[in-house]
Amino acid sequence: MPDSDSNLVLRTLNGDKSAFGQLYDRYARLVRAICRDNTADLSVAQDLAQEVFLRAYSKLGELKEPGSFGPWLISIARNVGREHIRSRSRDRHVLAGETTEEFVDEKSEEQIDRLGYLSDAMEQLDEQERLALHVYYLQGEDVDEVKRLLNVSRSGLYRLLARGKEKIEKYIKQRENQ
């Protein structure tokens, strides 16, 4: 059975660097997804995610409740994202409409369009819906873990998932009918 966040935090605070590595492995995809919401550039999102983990590691001693590491880390990721957006808005050299280079395997034009629609649809969701869908469906976390991370009730989580899916389906249908 994997160690709890609380146990890993306490081990890290006692000098066990591998324990923080386990926390990193557990949350890296989620943190990158949050950071990706704040930039159109995947490499910038990866840099932001590294910043999140550096801050978390350096401020780990300030975490009052070791069992709340996940929500605490999410709040750090959100703050780093906000700082990035503010700094970009001050940077007069950043061009509007910057896009990321997409890796395209050998996908059909239709598949590429649908993936683009899905990506666009995800951007239309509010942050809670996007995170719920990402953590539950893409990371495969169980309901209890997702509701703990997002600090919502079970029924609240199911509402977020249902709303998110409905919005995505509606957006994709509208795009395909254009």
C-alpha positions as CSV (number, residue, x, y, z in Angstrom):
1,M,0.0,0.0,0.0
2,P,1.4,3.4,-0.9
3,D,2.5,5.8,1.8
4,S,0.0,8.6,2.7
5,D,0.8,12.1,1.8
6,S,1.1,12.9,5.5
7,N,3.7,10.1,6.0
8,L,5.7,11.3,2.9
9,V,5.6,14.9,4.1
10,L,6.9,13.9,7.5
11,R,9.6,11.7,6.0
12,T,10.7,14.6,3.8
13,L,10.8,16.9,6.7
14,N,13.1,14.4,8.4
15,G,15.5,14.5,5.5
16,D,14.3,11.6,3.3
17,K,14.5,13.2,-0.2
18,S,13.1,10.1,-1.8
19,A,9.9,10.7,0.0
20,F,9.5,14.0,-1.8
21,G,10.3,12.2,-5.0
22,Q,7.3,10.0,-4.3
23,L,5.1,13.1,-3.8
24,Y,6.4,14.5,-7.0
25,D,5.6,11.3,-8.9
26,R,2.1,11.3,-7.4
27,Y,1.3,15.0,-8.3
28,A,3.5,15.9,-11.3
29,R,0.8,15.3,-13.9
30,L,-1.8,17.3,-12.1
31,V,0.5,20.2,-11.4
32,R,1.6,20.3,-15.1
33,A,-2.1,20.3,-16.1
34,I,-2.8,23.3,-13.8
35,C,0.3,25.1,-15.2
36,R,-0.7,24.2,-18.8
37,D,-4.0,26.1,-18.2
38,N,-1.9,29.3,-17.8
39,T,0.2,29.1,-20.9
40,A,-0.1,28.0,-24.5
41,D,3.5,26.7,-24.4
42,L,4.1,23.2,-23.0
43,S,7.7,23.8,-22.2
44,V,6.8,26.9,-20.2
45,A,4.2,24.8,-18.4
46,Q,6.9,22.3,-17.5
47,D,9.1,25.1,-16.2
48,L,6.2,26.4,-14.1
49,A,5.6,23.0,-12.7
50,Q,9.2,22.7,-11.6
51,E,8.8,26.1,-9.9
52,V,5.8,24.8,-8.1
53,F,7.7,21.8,-6.7
54,L,10.7,23.9,-5.8
55,R,8.4,26.3,-3.8
56,A,6.6,23.4,-2.2
57,Y,9.9,21.7,-1.1
58,S,11.3,24.9,0.3
59,K,8.1,25.8,2.2
60,L,7.2,22.3,3.3
61,G,7.9,23.2,6.9
62,E,5.2,25.8,6.7
63,L,2.5,23.2,5.9
64,K,0.4,23.0,9.0
65,E,-1.5,19.8,8.2
66,P,0.7,17.2,6.4
67,G,-2.3,15.3,5.2
68,S,-3.5,18.3,3.1
69,F,-0.4,18.3,0.9
70,G,-2.4,17.8,-2.3
71,P,-4.7,20.8,-1.9
72,W,-1.8,22.9,-0.6
73,L,0.3,22.0,-3.7
74,I,-2.7,22.9,-6.0
75,S,-2.9,26.3,-4.4
76,I,0.8,26.8,-5.0
77,A,0.3,25.8,-8.6
78,R,-2.5,28.2,-9.0
79,N,-0.5,31.0,-7.5
80,V,2.5,30.3,-9.8
81,G,0.1,30.3,-12.7
82,R,-1.4,33.7,-11.7
83,E,2.1,35.1,-11.3
84,H,3.0,33.9,-14.8
85,I,-0.1,35.5,-16.3
86,R,0.6,38.8,-14.5
87,S,4.3,38.8,-15.7
88,R,3.2,38.0,-19.3
89,S,0.7,40.8,-19.3
90,R,3.6,43.2,-18.2
91,D,5.9,41.8,-20.9
92,R,5.4,44.0,-24.0
93,H,7.4,41.6,-26.1
94,V,5.0,38.6,-25.9
95,L,3.0,38.2,-29.0
96,A,-0.8,37.6,-28.7
97,G,-2.0,34.3,-30.0
98,E,1.2,32.4,-29.2
99,T,0.7,28.7,-29.8
100,T,2.5,25.6,-28.9
101,E,4.0,23.2,-31.3
102,E,1.9,20.1,-31.4
103,F,3.3,16.7,-31.8
104,V,1.3,14.9,-34.5
105,D,1.9,11.2,-34.8
106,E,0.3,9.6,-37.8
107,K,-3.2,10.7,-37.1
108,S,-5.9,11.4,-39.6
109,E,-7.0,14.9,-40.2
110,E,-10.3,14.2,-38.5
111,Q,-8.6,12.8,-35.4
112,I,-6.4,15.9,-35.2
113,D,-9.4,18.2,-35.6
114,R,-11.3,16.3,-32.8
115,L,-8.2,16.5,-30.5
116,G,-8.1,20.2,-31.2
117,Y,-11.8,20.6,-30.5
118,L,-11.3,18.7,-27.2
119,S,-8.4,20.9,-26.2
120,D,-10.4,24.0,-27.1
121,A,-13.4,22.7,-25.2
122,M,-11.3,22.0,-22.1
123,E,-10.1,25.6,-22.1
124,Q,-13.8,26.7,-22.0
125,L,-14.4,24.9,-18.7
126,D,-13.9,26.6,-15.4
127,E,-10.9,25.5,-13.4
128,Q,-12.7,23.1,-11.0
129,E,-14.4,21.3,-13.9
130,R,-11.1,21.0,-15.8
131,L,-9.2,19.7,-12.7
132,A,-12.0,17.2,-11.9
133,L,-12.0,15.8,-15.4
134,H,-8.2,15.7,-15.6
135,V,-7.7,14.0,-12.2
136,Y,-10.6,11.6,-12.4
137,Y,-10.4,10.5,-16.1
138,L,-6.9,11.2,-17.2
139,Q,-5.0,10.4,-14.0
140,G,-7.5,7.7,-13.0
141,E,-7.7,8.7,-9.4
142,D,-10.6,7.4,-7.3
143,V,-13.5,9.5,-6.3
144,D,-12.4,9.9,-2.7
145,E,-9.0,11.2,-3.8
146,V,-10.4,13.6,-6.3
147,K,-12.9,15.1,-3.9
148,R,-10.2,15.5,-1.3
149,L,-7.9,17.2,-3.7
150,L,-10.6,19.6,-4.9
151,N,-12.2,20.0,-1.5
152,V,-15.7,19.1,-2.7
153,S,-18.3,16.7,-1.6
154,R,-19.0,13.4,-3.5
155,S,-22.1,14.9,-5.1
156,G,-20.3,18.1,-5.8
157,L,-17.6,16.1,-7.7
158,Y,-20.2,14.3,-9.7
159,R,-21.8,17.6,-10.6
160,L,-18.4,19.0,-11.7
161,L,-17.8,15.9,-13.9
162,A,-21.2,15.9,-15.4
163,R,-21.2,19.6,-16.2
164,G,-17.7,19.4,-17.7
165,K,-18.6,16.4,-19.9
166,E,-21.8,18.1,-21.0
167,K,-20.0,21.3,-21.9
168,I,-17.3,19.4,-23.8
169,E,-19.9,17.4,-25.8
170,K,-21.8,20.5,-26.6
171,Y,-18.7,22.4,-27.7
172,I,-17.5,19.6,-29.9
173,K,-20.9,19.1,-31.6
174,Q,-21.1,22.8,-32.3
175,R,-17.6,22.8,-33.8
176,E,-18.3,19.7,-35.9
177,N,-21.5,21.2,-37.3
178,Q,-19.8,24.4,-38.5
